[in-house]
Amino acid sequence: MANTVRAIEGFAALADPTRRTIFERLSERPAAVGELARGLPVSRPAVSQHLRVLKEAGLVTEVAAGTRRIYRLDPRGIGAMRDWLDAHWATALDAFREFADREFDGAQPEKRKRK
């Protein structure tokens, strides 16, 4: 249940396009706020707010490096999202297999009985 909540929070955090961009940049390498803010149409304080949301969702961690904070992706949060998707994907595949089996069985011509 805790992983489900964490996964849903992660997906909700990534619903925002700016947060998705920040997340994608962090997938390339860890970075400080200033580096992440470059080229984004929002201010550095706004990037900090987005990072806070990503951190609360369990997708990002931070470490102090002198006067800066370096952000990186948190594999535990990403893993929770992956587990949630895998569980639903398996269910969807099982349902499709059952559907396909029913359709295939229904499409088979019945063998004629010889008299």
C-alpha positions, 0 to 999 in steps of 0.5 A: 500500500505504501508503494502504491501511494508513493507511485501515485504521488510520483505520477502526480508530481510528474503531471506538471511539464516543468517538473517533468523537464527537471526530472528528465534533466536530473536523469542525465546527471545530478545538478544544482538549482541554478543549472536546472533553472537555465533555459527554463521559463521559470525563476530559480525560486520556482525551480526550487519549489518544483524540486520540493514537490519532486522530493516530497513525491520521493523522486528526488534527493538532495545533498549539501555540497558547500553552499549548494544543494545537489539534486539527483533522482531517487531510485526508490521512488522511481522503483515504486512507480515501476512496480505499480506499472508492472502490476497493472501491466501484468493484469492488462496482459492477462485480460488481453490473453483471455480476450484473445483466447475467447475470440480465437475459440469463437473464430474456429469453425466447428467440426462437422459430425459425420453421419 
